[in-house]
Amino acid sequence: MMEMEAQGTPWLDQPVMLHSSRADKCKLTEAQCLYRNYRWRYWYQADHVYALSTVYFMCAVIGVFTISNLLMRLTPIRVKRTRPWRWFTSISRYLSYRGYRVPALRHWSPALGVMILGAVGAVFFFAMTLGPKPYYWPTDASYGSSPPIATRSGWMALALLPFVLALSTKANMISGVTGIPHEKLQVFHHWTSYAMFVLALIHTFPFYEFFKATHIFVAVVFVIFFFLHCDFRLSSWDYFIASGVIYFLSLIASHIRTYLVHGIHNATLELLPSGLVRVSVPSIIKWTPGQHVFVRFLTSDLHLLTAHPFTISSACRNPDEIGKASKIIFYIKPRDGVTGRLGAMAAKNPGCTKKILIEGPYGGVSELHMAQFDRILVIAGGSGGGFSLAMVDEALQLTGVNLPTSEKREPSRRNLQVVFSTRDHAMADWYIEEIESRLSESTMLSADSDNGFETAVSVHVTDQRVSEIPSTSESGDVKGTAGKMPPAEITTTGSFSLNVHRYARPDLPGLVAHTVEMAHVQGMHLEKKQRVGVLVCGPASMLHDTRNAAASAQARVFKGEVEELYLHSESFV
């Protein structure tokens, strides 16, 4: 065995045990033994001092968000209407929304709160790595073969492993307890992975060894060799067991739901004049607005082994009420890879059907939360228009009947404002047609009940490469973007107006500020503070501007001028 170790062959010591012994006999002088056995230097307790401290730190962070999630869910409505609660909510949402742009790098930062949390983590790991001294053992005696800085960084890297894997899965435990969707946790998966990688390098540099994990395959190799390297020293294998349990439970849960609960679906492909591919999937799966699913196409020419995320662009309806299964609808912009192949298939064989597997849904905004808003501002750009259509669908069918008794609203007109921006004139025509269709359907479905929404839709076409487009009136008497003539007005259970703005980008900060101001005015008139929901999906610049506007508007919540301002954002490439 010693010969194998001398040759560098990785293998396990014999006999194999779950934990190695902590028995220690110091053969140095009394003073040297006291120095060696100090808490921050003692090798035989390093797992407790560094690995468990890392676990406690990560669990404490998760615990803060878990407590916040429980408070949001369980706090009585009367408490939520108090000033301290509004202060707490507005400050936390400011931190969640506020971002920064670095023009020179064409970079949009994560939210301020995310960066603060990352900074707290960096301080913790730097302090634990560089704070204790020494980094290397003195040369007056043989204190051990592993330098102290290598020992501590190695244990902290090992302790991060369960969290890196937990954050990498879609059906993960952290989302379950914190209420934060998996896609919002990806930034922390990246950061904990970077921290683990840097710590692993610090662990290996003192030996002049080098390895790194890229992803999936190399990550598996990394974990295997990490396992062999730890060689059941002290409690090291506890962390591999925890990692395996967490990761495989998440994996099993998602596969059970995909294969056994959802089963195989049939997806119909249609290429629209706008260039989008419309994918329609009849299903009894339940979903909420803005949720996304991962789709696996069961055909070899569409990457059978990989799943691809798509945002659902339709509202979920009760099959008993409509007499058939709801339709999950995706609008996909063909680009390279799978989306390009989908576009080619739909063009070659319109209406073709493909068998698919669906994993999810994930993320989104709850129906209950949507029903609480007095004003809803939906902002979308480009292919993000599909996201906004799902939000419009959901808003138009809300009646508030599912709200808790304490949340039942007095009869009052609510406001839905939709803003869509695109450079493509054909895309604008498609969006107008879809909005008209949904409003007409809402009229038929809601003939006996008023959902109480005043609806205003603004379509912004920013491309200036075509000839002059007819102008737009102020009240909704609109000429389309490519010769199309939408009706001047569509009557629904509420009221509706449609405007098209040529060569003009929407003023997102102004829109958010105006929406909050109108909510404040209406709240004063009704003597009841209003709730505002801002829902956005588009390119990074659109999300950045909207997040910052929503963050600034939290000051109105802090002052008590509105009850709540909630932002839900979906990134779109």
C-alpha positions in Angstrom: 0.0 0.0 0.0 2.8 2.4 0.9 4.4 1.6 -2.5 1.2 2.5 -4.3 1.0 5.8 -2.5 4.6 6.6 -3.3 3.8 6.1 -7.0 0.9 8.5 -6.7 -1.8 5.8 -7.4 -5.1 7.0 -5.8 -6.8 4.2 -3.8 -8.2 3.7 -0.4 -6.4 2.7 2.7 -7.3 -0.7 4.3 -9.4 -1.6 6.1 -12.1 0.7 4.6 -14.1 2.6 7.3 -16.7 5.4 7.4 -14.6 7.6 9.7 -10.9 7.3 10.3 -9.5 7.4 13.8 -8.8 10.6 15.7 -6.2 8.9 17.9 -3.1 11.1 18.1 0.2 10.8 19.8 2.4 13.9 19.7 6.1 13.0 19.8 7.3 16.6 19.9 8.2 18.7 22.9 5.5 19.9 25.2 5.6 23.5 23.8 5.6 22.2 20.2 2.7 19.9 20.9 0.7 22.8 22.4 1.5 24.8 19.3 0.5 22.0 17.0 -2.7 21.2 18.8 -4.1 24.7 18.9 -7.8 24.8 17.7 -7.1 26.6 14.4 -4.0 24.4 13.5 -4.9 21.0 14.9 -5.2 18.5 12.0 -7.3 15.9 13.8 -10.1 18.4 14.5 -9.8 20.4 11.2 -13.1 18.9 9.8 -15.0 20.2 12.8 -13.4 23.6 12.8 -13.5 24.4 9.1 -15.9 22.1 7.3 -18.7 22.3 9.9 -18.1 26.1 10.2 -18.7 26.3 6.4 -21.8 24.2 6.7 -23.1 26.4 9.5 -22.5 29.5 7.5 -24.3 28.2 4.4 -27.2 26.9 6.6 -27.4 30.2 8.3 -27.8 32.0 5.0 -30.4 29.5 3.8 -32.1 29.8 7.2 -32.5 33.6 6.9 -34.3 33.2 3.6 -36.3 30.3 4.9 -37.5 32.4 7.8 -38.3 35.2 5.4 -40.3 32.8 3.3 -42.3 31.5 6.3 -43.0 35.0 7.5 -44.3 36.0 4.0 -46.6 33.0 4.0 -47.8 32.8 7.6 -47.9 36.4 8.8 -51.5 37.7 9.3 -52.7 40.2 6.8 -53.3 42.8 9.5 -49.5 42.6 10.3 -48.6 43.0 6.7 -50.5 46.3 6.6 -48.4 47.8 9.4 -45.7 50.4 8.7 -42.8 48.2 10.1 -43.8 45.4 7.7 -43.9 47.8 4.7 -40.5 49.1 5.7 -39.1 45.6 5.9 -40.7 44.6 2.6 -39.6 47.7 0.7 -36.0 47.6 1.9 -35.7 43.9 1.1 -37.2 44.4 -2.4 -34.9 47.3 -3.1 -32.0 45.1 -2.4 -33.5 42.4 -4.6 -34.2 44.6 -7.6 -31.4 47.3 -7.7 -28.7 46.5 -10.2 -25.8 48.4 -11.9 -24.5 48.7 -15.4 -20.9 48.7 -16.4 -21.0 50.3 -19.9 -17.4 49.7 -20.7 -17.8 46.0 -20.2 -21.4 45.8 -21.5 -22.3 44.1 -18.2 -25.4 44.3 -16.1 -24.7 43.3 -12.5 -26.8 41.0 -10.3 -29.1 42.7 -7.8 -27.5 44.7 -5.0 -28.7 42.2 -2.4 -27.1 39.3 -4.3 -23.8 41.2 -4.5 -23.9 42.0 -0.8 -24.5 38.3 -0.1 -21.6 37.4 -2.3 -19.4 39.9 -0.5 -20.4 38.4 2.9 -19.5 34.9 1.6 -16.1 36.2 0.2 -15.3 37.8 3.6 -16.2 34.5 5.4 -14.0 32.4 3.1 -11.1 34.8 3.0 -11.2 35.2 6.8 -11.3 31.4 7.4 -8.5 30.8 4.8 -6.1 33.7 5.5 -7.0 34.6 9.1 -5.5 31.7 11.1 -1.7 31.5 11.1 0.6 30.0 10.1 0.1 29.1 6.5 3.0 26.7 6.5 4.5 24.7 9.4 7.6 26.1 11.1 10.8 24.3 10.2 12.0 23.6 13.7 10.2 20.2 13.8 8.0 17.9 11.8 4.4 19.1 12.6 2.7 17.2 9.8 2.9 16.7 6.0 -0.1 18.9 5.2 0.4 22.7 5.5 -2.3 24.4 7.6 -3.5 26.5 4.7 -3.9 23.4 2.6 -5.8 21.6 5.3 -8.3 24.3 6.0 -9.0 25.2 2.4 -9.5 21.5 1.5 -12.1 21.0 4.3 -14.0 24.1 3.3 -14.0 23.0 -0.4 -15.3 19.6 0.7 -18.0 21.2 2.9 -19.3 23.2 -0.1 -19.8 20.1 -2.2 -23.4 19.4 -1.0 -24.5 23.0 -1.6 -22.9 23.2 -5.0 -24.8 20.0 -6.1 -28.0 21.1 -4.4 -28.0 24.5 -6.1 -27.3 22.8 -9.5 -30.6 20.8 -9.6 -34.0 22.2 -10.7 -36.1 20.3 -8.1 -33.9 21.2 -5.2 -34.4 21.4 -1.4 -33.1 24.9 -1.1 -35.9 26.2 -3.4 -38.4 24.2 -1.4 -37.6 25.8 1.9 -36.8 29.4 0.7 -39.4 29.7 -2.0 -36.7 31.0 -4.4 -37.0 29.4 -7.9 -34.1 27.3 -9.0 -33.2 29.7 -11.9 -32.8 32.5 -9.4 -30.4 30.3 -7.4 -28.1 29.7 -10.4 -26.0 32.7 -9.5 -25.2 31.1 -6.1 -24.5 27.8 -7.8 -21.9 29.6 -9.9 -20.4 31.4 -7.0 -20.2 28.5 -4.6 -18.6 26.5 -7.5 -16.0 29.3 -7.9 -15.4 29.3 -4.2 -15.0 25.6 -4.1 -12.6 25.7 -7.1 -10.5 28.4 -5.6 -10.3 26.7 -2.3 -9.4 23.4 -4.0 -6.6 25.3 -5.8 -5.3 26.7 -2.5 -5.4 23.2 -1.1 -3.4 21.8 -4.0 -0.9 24.7 -4.6 1.2 23.9 -1.5 1.8 20.4 -3.1 2.3 21.8 -6.6 -0.5 19.6 -7.9 -3.1 20.9 -10.3 -6.6 19.8 -11.3 -9.9 21.5 -12.2 -13.4 20.6 -13.0 -15.1 22.1 -16.0 -18.6 20.5 -15.8 -20.6 17.3 -15.9 -18.0 14.7 -17.1 -15.0 16.3 -15.5 -17.0 17.2 -12.4 -17.8 13.5 -12.0 -14.1 12.6 -12.4 -13.3 15.4 -9.9 -15.7 14.0 -7.3 -14.4 10.5 -7.7 -10.8 11.5 -7.2 -11.9 13.9 -4.4 -13.5 10.9 -2.7 -10.4 8.8 -3.1 -8.2 11.6 -2.0 -10.1 12.1 1.3 -9.7 8.4 1.9 -12.3 8.3 4.9 -10.1 10.7 6.9 -11.9 11.8 10.0 -15.5 12.6 9.0 -14.7 13.4 5.3 -17.0 10.8 3.9 -20.0 12.3 5.7 -19.9 15.1 3.2 -19.9 12.8 0.2 -22.9 10.9 1.7 -24.8 14.2 2.2 -23.9 15.3 -1.3 -25.1 12.0 -2.8 -28.3 12.0 -0.8 -29.2 15.6 -1.7 -28.3 15.3 -5.4 -29.9 12.0 -6.1 -33.1 12.8 -4.2 -33.4 15.9 -6.3 -32.7 13.9 -9.5 -35.1 11.1 -8.6 -37.9 13.6 -7.7 -37.6 15.4 -11.1 -37.4 12.1 -13.0 -40.4 10.6 -11.2 -42.4 13.8 -12.0 -41.2 13.8 -15.6 -41.6 10.1 -16.5 -44.3 8.8 -14.1 -46.5 11.7 -13.3 -46.4 13.8 -16.5 -45.6 11.1 -19.0 -45.2 11.5 -22.8 -47.0 14.5 -24.5 -47.6 15.4 -28.1 -46.4 18.8 -29.3 -47.7 20.4 -32.5 -45.3 22.7 -34.3 -46.4 25.7 -36.4 -44.2 28.3 -38.1 -45.9 31.8 -37.8 -45.5 34.7 -40.2 -43.6 36.5 -37.5 -40.9 33.9 -37.7 -41.7 32.4 -34.3 -42.4 28.7 -33.9 -45.7 28.0 -32.0 -45.5 24.8 -30.0 -48.9 23.6 -28.6 -49.1 20.8 -26.1 -52.4 19.6 -24.7 -51.8 18.7 -21.0 -53.5 18.3 -17.6 -50.3 19.6 -15.9 -51.1 22.5 -13.6 -48.9 25.7 -13.9 -48.9 29.3 -12.8 -48.2 32.4 -14.9 -44.6 32.9 -16.0 -43.5 29.4 -15.2 -41.1 27.5 -17.4 -40.5 23.8 -18.2 -37.7 21.8 -19.6 -38.6 19.9 -22.8 -37.0 16.8 -24.1 -37.9 16.0 -27.7 -38.0 12.2 -28.2 -36.4 12.3 -31.6 -32.8 11.8 -32.4 -32.4 14.9 -34.6 -33.3 17.2 -31.7 -30.8 16.1 -29.0 -32.7 13.3 -27.4 -30.4 13.3 -24.4 -30.8 17.0 -23.5 -33.7 19.1 -22.1 -34.3 22.7 -23.1 -36.0 25.4 -21.1 -39.1 27.2 -22.5 -41.4 29.8 -20.8 -45.1 28.9 -20.9 -47.0 31.5 -22.9 -50.6 30.5 -21.9 -52.7 30.4 -18.8 -53.7 27.1 -17.1 -57.5 26.5 -17.2 -59.6 24.0 -15.4 -60.3 21.1 -17.8 -63.7 20.6 -16.3 -64.7 24.1 -17.1 -63.5 24.2 -20.7 -64.3 20.6 -21.5 -60.8 19.6 -22.7 -57.2 19.7 -21.6 -55.4 23.0 -21.2 -52.8 23.8 -23.8 -49.2 24.6 -22.8 -48.0 27.0 -25.5 -44.5 28.1 -26.3 -43.4 30.8 -28.7 -39.8 30.0 -29.8 -37.5 32.2 -31.9 -35.5 29.9 -34.1 -31.8 30.5 -33.7 -28.9 27.9 -33.8 -29.1 24.4 -32.5 -32.4 22.9 -31.4 -34.5 26.0 -32.0 -33.2 26.3 -35.5 -34.1 22.6 -36.2 -37.6 23.2 -34.8 -38.0 26.1 -37.2 -36.9 24.0 -40.1 -39.3 21.2 -39.1 -42.2 23.5 -38.8 -41.5 25.2 -42.1 -41.1 21.8 -44.0 -44.1 20.1 -42.4 -46.6 22.6 -40.9 -48.6 21.1 -38.1 -46.2 18.2 -37.5 -46.4 16.5 -34.1 -43.5 15.4 -32.0 -43.5 13.4 -28.8 -41.9 15.2 -25.9 -41.2 14.8 -22.1 -41.8 17.7 -19.8 -39.9 18.4 -16.6 -41.3 21.1 -14.3 -42.9 23.6 -14.1 -40.6 25.9 -12.2 -40.5 29.5 -11.1 -43.4 31.8 -12.0 -45.9 34.0 -10.1 -48.6 32.3 -8.0 -52.2 32.8 -9.0 -53.0 34.0 -5.5 -50.3 36.7 -5.7 -51.6 37.8 -9.1 -55.1 38.2 -7.8 -53.9 40.5 -5.0 -52.6 43.2 -7.4 -54.7 46.3 -8.0 -52.5 47.4 -10.8 -50.4 45.1 -13.0 -47.7 46.4 -15.4 -46.4 43.8 -17.9 -43.3 44.7 -19.8 -41.8 42.5 -22.5 -39.3 42.7 -25.3 -38.8 40.6 -28.5 -39.4 36.9 -27.9 -40.3 37.7 -24.3 -43.7 38.6 -25.7 -44.8 35.0 -25.1 -44.2 35.5 -21.3 -46.4 38.6 -21.3 -49.2 36.8 -23.1 -49.4 34.3 -20.3 -49.6 37.1 -17.8 -52.4 38.8 -19.7 -54.3 35.5 -20.0 -54.0 35.0 -16.2 -55.0 38.6 -15.3 -58.0 38.6 -17.6 -59.4 35.4 -16.0 -58.8 36.5 -12.4 -61.9 37.2 -10.4 -60.5 37.1 -6.8 -62.8 34.3 -5.8 -59.8 32.2 -4.5 -58.5 35.0 -2.2 -58.6 34.4 1.6 -61.6 36.1 3.3 -59.3 38.8 4.7 -58.1 39.6 1.2 -61.5 39.9 -0.5 -61.4 43.3 -2.3 -64.2 45.8 -2.5 -65.6 46.2 -6.0 -63.3 48.6 -7.8 -61.8 48.8 -11.3 -58.3 47.3 -11.6 -55.7 48.3 -14.1 -53.7 46.1 -16.5 -51.1 47.8 -18.6 -49.1 45.9 -21.2 -46.0 47.3 -22.9 -44.3 45.3 -25.7 -41.2 46.4 -27.6 -39.7 44.9 -30.7 -37.6 45.9 -33.7 -39.5 43.5 -36.0 -42.7 44.7 -37.6 -43.9 41.2 -38.3 -43.4 40.4 -34.6 -45.5 43.5 -33.7 -48.3 42.3 -36.0 -48.2 38.9 -34.4 -48.4 40.4 -30.9 -51.4 42.6 -31.8 -53.2 39.6 -33.2 -52.5 37.5 -30.1 -53.7 40.3 -27.7 -56.9 40.7 -29.7 -57.5 37.0 -29.6 -57.0 36.8 -25.8 -59.2 39.8 -25.2 -62.0 38.4 -27.4 -61.7 35.0 -25.6 -61.9 36.8 -22.2 -65.1 38.5 -23.4 -66.7 35.1 -24.1 -65.4 33.3 -21.0 -66.3 36.2 -18.6 -69.7 37.1 -20.0 -71.3 36.6 -16.6 -68.6 38.0 -14.4 -66.5 41.2 -14.5 -62.8 40.6 -13.8 -62.6 44.4 -13.2 -59.7 45.2 -15.4 -59.1 48.3 -17.5 -56.6 47.1 -20.1 -54.2 49.3 -22.0 -51.7 47.8 -24.5 -48.8 49.7 -26.0 -46.7 48.2 -28.8 -43.3 49.9 -29.5 -41.6 49.3 -32.9 -38.1 50.5 -32.7 -36.8 49.6 -36.2 -36.3 52.6 -38.5 -35.3 50.8 -41.7 -38.8 50.8 -43.3 -40.9 53.5 -44.9 -43.1 55.9 -42.9 -45.8 54.2 -40.8 -49.2 55.9 -40.2 -49.4 57.8 -37.0 -51.2 56.7 -33.8 -54.1 58.5 -32.2 -54.3 58.9 -28.5 -57.4 56.8 -27.8 -56.5 53.6 -29.5 -57.5 54.4 -33.1 -54.4 52.5 -34.4 -52.9 51.6 -37.7 -50.7 48.6 -37.6 -47.0 48.2 -38.1 -47.1 46.8 -41.6 -50.3 47.9 -43.1 -52.5 45.9 -40.6 -55.5 47.7 -39.3 -56.5 46.5 -35.8 -59.9 47.5 -34.6 -60.1 50.9 -33.0 -61.5 49.4 -29.8 -62.2 45.9 -28.5 -64.9 45.7 -25.9 -64.2 43.3 -23.0 -65.7 43.0 -19.5 -63.6 46.0 -18.7 -62.3 48.5 -21.2 -59.4 48.3 -23.6 -57.1 50.6 -25.6 -54.3 49.8 -28.0 -51.6 52.1 -29.2 -48.6 51.6 -31.5 -45.6 53.8 -31.1 -43.2 54.0 -34.1 -39.5 54.5 -33.7 -39.8 54.9 -30.0 -38.5 52.9 -27.1 -40.6 52.7 -24.0 -39.6 54.8 -21.1 -39.4 52.0 -18.5 -38.5 54.1 -15.4 -41.3 56.5 -16.3 -43.8 53.7 -16.8 -43.0 52.2 -13.4 -43.1 55.5 -11.7 -46.4 56.5 -13.4 -48.0 53.2 -12.4 -47.0 53.7 -8.8 -48.2 57.3 -8.8 -51.6 56.3 -10.2 -51.9 53.5 -7.6 -51.2 56.2 -4.9 -53.8 58.5 -6.3 -56.4 55.7 -6.6 -55.6 54.5 -3.1 -56.2 58.0 -1.7 -59.5 58.2 -3.6 -60.7 54.8 -2.4 -59.1 55.2 1.1 -57.3 51.9 0.6 -53.7 51.5 -0.2 -53.1 49.8 -3.6 -50.8 46.9 -4.5 -48.7 47.0 -7.7 -47.3 44.1 -9.6 -44.5 44.7 -12.2 -43.8 41.7 -14.5 -41.0 41.9 -17.0 -39.3 39.6 -19.6 -36.8 40.8 -22.1 -33.1 41.4 -22.8 -30.6 42.3 -20.1 -30.9 46.1 -20.6 -34.7 45.9 -20.2 -34.5 43.9 -17.0 -31.8 46.2 -15.7 -33.9 49.4 -16.2 -37.0 47.8 -14.8 -35.3 46.4 -11.7 -33.8 49.7 -10.9 -37.1 51.6 -11.4 -38.8 49.0 -9.1 -36.0 49.4 -6.6 -36.4 53.2 -6.6 -40.2 52.9 -6.3 -39.8 51.0 -3.0 -39.4 54.4 -1.4 -43.2 54.9 -2.1 -43.9 51.7 -0.2 -41.6 52.8 2.6 -43.5 56.1 2.9 -46.8 54.2 3.0 -48.1 55.7 -0.3 -48.8 52.2 -1.7 -49.3 48.9 0.1 -46.8 46.8 -2.0 -44.7 46.9 -5.2 -43.7 43.5 -6.4 -41.4 42.7 -9.3 -41.1 39.4 -11.1 -38.4 39.3 -13.8 -37.5 36.6 -16.4 -34.3 36.8 -18.4 -34.3 36.3 -22.1 -31.4 35.9 -24.5 
